Structure formats: C-alpha cells, structure tokens
C-alpha cells in the first residue's frame, strides 16, 4: 500500500533533483524511498557501513585489522 507524503525544500534543489531523476530514468518518489530504506536498513544493523564492506570484513589474515583501523586509514587518505 502506498501513501502520499509532502516534502518542502528549496526550489532550486527540487529542480536539480527532478533533473537528476529524469537523467537516471527514475522518479523522485523512488529516490526518496530508496534513501529512507537505506537509512532504516542501516539502523537495523546498528553498524554503519555497506554490504560490500561488510562482506569483506574478516577476510584478512592480519588479526589487527578492524573497522576502526580501516576508518582511520580512509580519514588519513582523503583528508
């Protein structure tokens, strides 16, 4: 069952979102639903991350590797 929701945002942002949706052959509703589904799925897992990263966790032989170590590496790399 679907229901209607009203969102308010800046006019320019709305136009950009609509253009993005057209370019990617989707609707703003599908994009918003996907966004909220992603947030709720992450909340359920109680750990931030992605399915790809999660699937790779633990495959290294080095027992000192952890999510925190990897996160620190990314922070250093991209700052």
C-alpha positions in Angstrom: 0.0 0.0 0.0 1.3 3.4 -0.9 0.6 6.8 0.8 1.3 10.4 -0.1 3.9 12.5 1.7 4.6 16.2 1.2 8.1 17.4 1.5 9.3 21.0 1.4 12.7 22.1 0.1 14.4 24.9 -1.8 13.0 25.4 -5.3 16.4 25.2 -6.9 17.2 21.9 -5.1 13.8 20.4 -6.2 14.6 21.3 -9.8 18.0 19.7 -9.6 16.5 16.6 -8.0 13.9 16.3 -10.8 16.5 16.7 -13.5 18.7 14.0 -11.8 15.7 11.7 -11.7 14.9 12.2 -15.4 18.6 11.6 -16.3 18.6 8.3 -14.4 15.2 7.2 -15.7 13.6 7.1 -12.2 11.2 9.1 -10.1 11.8 11.4 -7.2 9.5 9.1 -5.2 11.7 6.1 -5.9 14.8 8.1 -5.0 13.3 9.2 -1.7 12.0 5.7 -0.9 15.5 4.3 -1.6 17.1 6.9 0.6 14.8 6.2 3.6 15.0 2.5 3.1 18.8 2.7 3.2 18.7 4.7 6.4 16.3 2.3 8.1 18.3 -0.8 6.9 21.5 0.7 8.4 19.7 1.5 11.7 18.5 -2.1 11.9 22.1 -3.4 11.5 23.3 -0.9 14.2 26.6 -0.6 12.4 27.3 2.0 9.7 28.8 0.5 6.5 27.9 -1.0 3.3 27.0 -4.6 2.3 30.2 -4.8 0.2 32.4 -3.6 3.1 30.6 -5.9 5.5 31.1 -8.9 3.2 34.8 -8.3 3.2 35.2 -7.9 6.9 37.3 -10.7 8.4 38.9 -12.0 5.2 42.3 -10.7 6.1 44.8 -12.9 7.9 46.1 -9.9 9.9 44.1 -10.0 13.2 44.9 -6.4 13.9 42.7 -5.2 11.1 39.3 -3.8 12.2 36.6 -1.4 11.1 38.2 1.3 13.2 41.6 0.7 11.6 40.1 0.9 8.1 38.1 4.0 9.0 41.3 5.7 10.3 43.1 4.7 7.1 40.3 6.4 5.0 40.3 9.5 7.1 44.1 9.8 6.6 43.9 9.1 2.9 41.1 11.5 2.0 42.0 14.5 4.3 
